């Protein structure tokens, strides 16, 4: 696996999303200017023929699969058919057509939800498929696992320089602040901002507040992804992944906190003075989901943004964006 050349043509699939846009920022900061970008109006990633034609025309040297159909607990639970079908099509079309067109390097971005609900924490890469998945996002997780298997199979059968990275919960500029389809950090930021603006006496949060989650600022995640593209060789990747047989590595912050602790950080950043009430009748999801990212850290990457700083930057972006008027 050659190191990424600054003149290589890099297709960032999903470049308008939170993760994809952060990857583009990281690539530009590090001197990579020859990016291939296509929005949904230009390329429907669920259509195999369209992806095949795009790859043949653009001839990328490297593909970063950051495109996905995503959402929070409510969206995953209510629209599971959409989540599994769209994500399987997106993943398979991009990976298979990249290989068909001769793309020499590909990184697929998965999710920490691929791991069993009761996996011992911190979760190591080897714990994949060792237990039952969390039911509320099982459809999304299975779609991600299927794409990971395709990545691994292409590497195993054809020696393709393809691998997968598993980020923990991500947040930051470009996040989705929709009132019902967002993840926990953007959802809480929106609700606390609105409660402060309207002087509401309380903010109600789903669940008990006791579950623990790991959060990584999206620009740190992007720098981790570009780090692997720049510095990983086939031999190094094989050595790192020798025990998991999936060619994937965890990409996390390294520590977690409870939802209640997260809510207090966001409340303080917003300046909200009201009460917080937890609705224990609503699902908590997995009790803890802290990943072991020591393998990737051993290669020289580490996150630079603590949660408090990341929340403040995300809040600043939210205030300066059109999301406030959704």
C-alpha positions in Angstrom: 0.0 0.0 0.0 1.7 3.2 -1.1 1.5 6.4 0.9 -1.1 8.9 -0.3 0.5 11.3 -2.8 -0.6 15.0 -2.7 -1.4 14.8 -6.4 -3.6 11.8 -6.1 -7.3 12.2 -7.0 -9.3 11.6 -3.8 -13.1 11.0 -3.9 -14.7 12.0 -0.6 -18.2 10.4 -0.7 -20.5 12.4 1.6 -18.4 15.6 1.5 -21.4 17.8 2.5 -22.0 15.9 5.7 -20.4 16.6 9.0 -17.7 14.0 8.7 -17.1 14.4 5.0 -16.7 18.2 5.2 -14.2 17.7 8.1 -12.2 15.2 6.1 -12.1 17.8 3.2 -10.8 20.4 5.7 -8.2 18.1 7.0 -7.0 17.1 3.5 -6.8 20.7 2.4 -4.8 21.7 5.6 -2.3 18.9 4.8 -1.8 19.9 1.2 -4.2 17.6 -0.7 -6.0 19.8 -3.2 -7.1 17.3 -5.9 -10.4 16.3 -4.4 -13.4 14.8 -6.2 -16.7 15.9 -4.8 -20.3 15.2 -5.8 -23.5 16.1 -4.0 -26.7 14.1 -4.0 -28.1 16.2 -6.9 -25.1 15.1 -9.0 -24.7 11.5 -7.8 -27.2 9.1 -6.2 -25.1 6.7 -4.3 -28.0 4.2 -4.0 -27.9 3.7 -7.7 -25.2 1.2 -8.8 -25.2 2.3 -12.5 -24.7 5.9 -11.5 -21.8 5.1 -9.2 -20.2 2.9 -11.8 -20.3 5.6 -14.4 -19.0 8.2 -12.0 -16.0 6.1 -11.0 -15.2 5.3 -14.7 -15.4 9.0 -15.6 -13.5 10.5 -12.6 -10.9 7.7 -12.1 -10.1 8.4 -8.4 -6.9 7.0 -6.9 -8.4 6.9 -3.4 -12.0 6.8 -2.0 -13.1 7.8 1.5 -16.6 6.4 2.2 -18.1 9.0 4.6 -21.5 8.9 3.1 -24.3 7.3 5.1 -28.0 7.5 6.0 -27.8 8.5 9.6 -29.9 9.6 12.6 -30.5 9.3 16.3 -32.3 6.7 18.4 -35.8 7.8 17.3 -35.0 7.8 13.6 -33.1 4.5 13.7 -36.0 2.8 15.6 -38.8 4.2 13.5 -37.3 4.0 10.0 -35.2 0.8 10.3 -36.1 -0.4 6.8 -34.7 2.8 5.3 -31.6 2.7 7.4 -30.6 -0.9 6.4 -31.5 -0.7 2.7 -30.0 2.7 2.0 -26.8 2.1 3.9 -26.3 -1.3 2.3 -26.7 0.2 -1.2 -24.5 3.1 -0.5 -21.7 1.0 1.0 -21.8 -1.8 -1.6 -22.1 0.5 -4.5 -19.1 2.7 -3.5 -16.8 -0.2 -2.4 -17.6 -2.6 -5.3 -17.5 0.1 -8.0 -14.3 1.6 -6.6 -12.7 -1.9 -6.8 -14.1 -2.5 -10.3 -12.7 0.8 -11.6 -9.2 0.2 -10.1 -9.2 2.5 -7.1 -6.1 1.5 -5.3 -6.9 2.8 -1.8 -10.2 2.9 0.1 -11.2 3.6 3.7 -14.7 2.8 4.8 -16.2 4.6 7.9 -18.3 2.4 10.2 -19.7 3.1 13.6 -19.3 1.9 17.2 -22.8 0.5 17.0 -21.4 -2.5 15.2 -20.3 -3.9 18.5 -22.4 -6.1 20.8 -24.7 -4.3 23.2 -23.1 -6.1 26.2 -19.5 -6.0 24.9 -17.0 -5.5 27.8 -15.7 -2.0 27.9 -13.4 -0.6 26.5 -14.4 -2.4 23.4 -11.6 -4.0 21.3 -11.8 -4.7 17.6 -11.8 -8.4 18.3 -15.3 -8.2 19.9 -17.1 -7.7 16.7 -19.9 -10.4 16.2 -19.4 -11.8 19.7 -22.9 -11.0 20.9 -26.3 -9.4 20.2 -26.6 -5.9 18.9 -28.5 -3.0 20.4 -32.0 -3.4 19.0 -32.8 0.3 18.4 -30.0 0.6 15.8 -29.5 -3.0 14.7 -30.5 -2.3 11.1 -27.9 0.4 10.7 -25.2 -1.7 12.4 -25.9 -4.7 10.2 -25.6 -2.5 7.1 -22.2 -1.3 8.3 -21.0 -4.8 9.2 -22.0 -6.0 5.7 -19.9 -3.3 4.1 -17.0 -4.0 6.4 -17.1 -7.7 5.3 -17.0 -6.6 1.6 -13.9 -4.4 2.4 -12.2 -7.3 4.2 -13.1 -9.8 1.5 -11.7 -7.6 -1.3 -8.5 -7.3 0.7 -8.3 -11.0 1.5 -9.2 -12.3 -2.0 -7.5 -9.6 -4.2 -5.0 -8.0 -1.8 -6.8 -4.7 -2.2 -5.5 -1.8 -0.1 -8.9 -1.3 1.6 -9.7 -1.1 5.3 -12.3 0.2 7.7 -12.3 2.7 10.6 -14.8 2.7 13.4 -15.4 6.2 14.9 -17.1 6.6 18.2 -20.0 9.2 18.6 -19.0 12.3 16.6 -20.1 15.9 16.9 -19.0 19.3 15.7 -19.6 21.9 12.9 -22.0 20.6 10.3 -23.9 18.3 12.6 -27.6 17.7 12.2 -29.7 19.7 14.7 -33.1 18.4 13.5 -35.6 18.2 16.5 -36.3 14.5 16.0 -33.6 13.1 13.8 -30.4 14.3 15.5 -27.9 12.6 17.7 -27.5 13.4 21.4 -25.1 16.4 21.4 -26.8 18.4 18.6 -30.2 17.5 20.0 -29.3 18.7 23.4 -27.7 21.9 22.1 -30.8 22.8 20.2 -33.1 22.1 23.1 -31.0 24.0 25.7 -30.7 27.0 23.3 -34.4 27.0 22.7 -35.2 26.6 26.4 -32.9 29.5 27.2 -34.4 31.7 24.5 -38.0 30.9 25.6 -37.1 30.9 29.3 -38.6 27.4 29.8 -38.5 26.1 33.4 -37.1 22.7 32.4 -35.5 20.6 29.7 -36.6 16.9 29.5 -34.0 14.4 28.4 -34.8 10.9 27.3 -33.6 8.1 29.5 -32.0 8.0 33.0 -29.0 10.1 32.2 -26.7 7.4 33.7 -25.6 5.7 30.4 -22.1 6.5 29.3 -20.9 7.6 25.9 -17.6 8.4 24.2 -17.6 11.6 22.0 -15.0 12.7 19.5 -14.8 16.1 17.9 -15.3 15.7 14.2 -12.1 17.5 13.1 -10.0 15.2 15.3 -11.7 12.2 13.7 -10.9 13.6 10.2 -7.3 14.1 11.1 -7.2 10.5 12.3 -8.6 9.3 9.0 -6.1 11.3 7.0 -3.3 10.1 9.2 -4.1 6.5 8.2 -4.2 7.5 4.5 -0.9 9.2 4.7 1.1 6.8 6.8 -0.4 3.3 6.7 1.4 0.6 4.6 -0.2 -2.8 3.9 2.3 -4.4 6.2 1.6 -2.0 9.1 -2.2 -2.5 8.6 -1.9 -6.3 8.6 0.2 -6.1 11.7 -2.3 -3.9 13.5 -5.3 -6.0 12.5 -3.7 -9.4 12.8 -6.0 -10.5 15.6 -9.4 -9.2 14.4 -9.4 -10.6 10.8 -11.6 -7.6 9.7 -9.0 -5.0 8.7 -10.7 -2.4 10.9 -9.5 -0.1 13.6 -11.3 1.8 16.3 -11.1 5.6 16.2 -12.2 7.1 19.5 -11.6 9.8 22.1 -10.3 7.4 24.8 -12.7 8.2 27.7 -16.4 8.6 28.2 -18.9 10.5 30.3 -22.6 10.0 31.4 -25.4 11.7 29.5 -26.1 13.7 32.7 -22.5 15.0 32.7 -22.8 15.9 29.1 -26.1 17.7 29.7 -24.4 19.8 32.4 -21.5 20.7 30.1 -24.0 21.8 27.4 -26.2 23.7 29.9 -23.2 25.6 31.2 -22.0 26.4 27.6 -25.5 27.7 26.7 -26.1 29.5 30.0 -29.4 27.9 30.7 -30.6 28.3 34.3 -33.6 26.0 34.4 -34.1 22.4 35.6 -33.1 19.2 33.8 -35.6 16.3 34.1 -34.8 12.7 32.9 -37.7 10.7 31.4 -36.8 7.1 32.5 -39.8 5.7 30.5 -37.8 6.4 27.3 -35.0 4.0 26.2 -31.4 4.5 27.3 -29.8 2.3 24.7 -26.5 0.5 25.4 -25.3 1.1 29.0 -21.8 2.0 28.0 -19.9 2.2 24.7 -16.3 3.1 25.2 -13.9 1.9 22.5 -10.3 0.8 22.9 -8.4 2.9 20.3 -4.9 1.9 21.5 -4.0 0.3 18.1 -4.5 3.5 16.2 -3.0 5.6 18.9 0.1 3.4 18.7 0.7 4.8 15.2 1.1 8.4 16.4 -2.4 9.8 16.2 -4.3 11.2 19.2 -7.3 13.6 19.6 -6.6 17.2 20.5 -10.0 18.6 21.5 -11.5 18.0 24.9 -15.3 17.7 25.1 -15.8 21.1 26.8 -13.9 22.9 24.0 -15.6 20.9 21.3 -19.0 21.7 22.7 -18.2 25.4 22.7 -17.0 25.3 19.1 -20.1 23.4 18.1 -22.4 25.8 19.9 -20.6 28.8 18.1 -21.1 27.1 14.8 -24.8 26.5 15.6 -25.4 30.1 16.5 -23.7 31.3 13.3 -25.5 28.8 11.0 -29.0 28.6 9.6 -29.7 25.6 11.8 -31.1 27.9 14.4 -34.0 28.7 12.1 -35.0 25.1 11.4 
